[in-house]
């Protein structure tokens, strides 16, 4: 696993032992950042389920101004910090030990405003409709509490499925889907102006 482009291009990143995380494949990561190439420079990022920090670090390497890494596993937090040091990007980053469903008060208290959110939970969790519904409520709150900017984007990585936005999620729109092997990237935006 390595940084593909930008200021930290070619730097190898540490990974976590075992199967706690499923790092994004380089090909998929490259495609994701090609899609977002026009919006990454100058943007602020929230990397939820950060794992090794690979996605947020790639964004920082490509010109994002800041990234908050949210992770609830202490060993993953240590790996993210080590990877940030290796890429010399730690001054643009904040690494926070939180469960994603408990982080909103922290983000509000610190007046966090972001342009892009990367959400990469373990695939089996997204396949449970109750968990997916919790994620969609979280996404709605991120927009309604103006943590994600009005024109901001949320990218959800999950296993290839017939992922659809339920009608109850009236303020969210699934506006693009890309599939790479068994991985699907779903791009979500706010519909409330």
QUIKAFEN-V554799 format. One record per pair of residues at least 4 apart in sequence whose C-alpha atoms are under 6 Angstrom apart, sorted by the first residue. I is the first residue (numbers start at 0). J is the second residue. If there is no record, write none. Layout:
i;j
I;J
I;J
//
This chain:
i;j
0;11
0;12
1;9
1;10
1;11
1;12
2;8
2;9
2;10
2;57
3;8
4;8
5;60
5;61
6;60
7;60
7;86
12;82
14;51
20;50
25;29
32;36
39;63
40;62
40;63
41;63
41;64
42;63
42;64
42;114
43;63
43;64
43;65
43;66
43;113
43;114
44;66
44;113
44;115
44;116
45;66
45;67
45;116
46;55
46;68
46;116
46;117
47;69
47;117
47;118
48;69
48;70
48;119
48;120
49;68
49;69
49;70
50;75
51;75
51;78
51;79
52;56
52;79
58;63
59;63
65;91
65;92
66;92
67;92
67;93
67;94
68;94
68;95
69;95
70;96
70;97
71;96
71;97
71;98
83;87
83;88
83;89
84;89
104;108
106;111
111;146
112;146
112;147
113;147
113;148
114;147
114;148
114;151
115;151
115;152
115;153
116;153
117;154
118;154
118;155
119;155
119;156
122;157
122;158
125;131
128;132
140;144
141;146
141;147
142;147
147;151
152;187
152;188
153;186
153;187
154;185
154;186
155;184
155;185
156;183
156;184
157;182
157;183
158;181
158;182
158;183
159;181
159;182
159;183
170;189
170;190
170;191
171;188
171;189
171;190
172;187
172;188
173;186
173;187
174;186
174;187
175;186
176;184
176;185
177;183
177;184
178;182
178;183
//
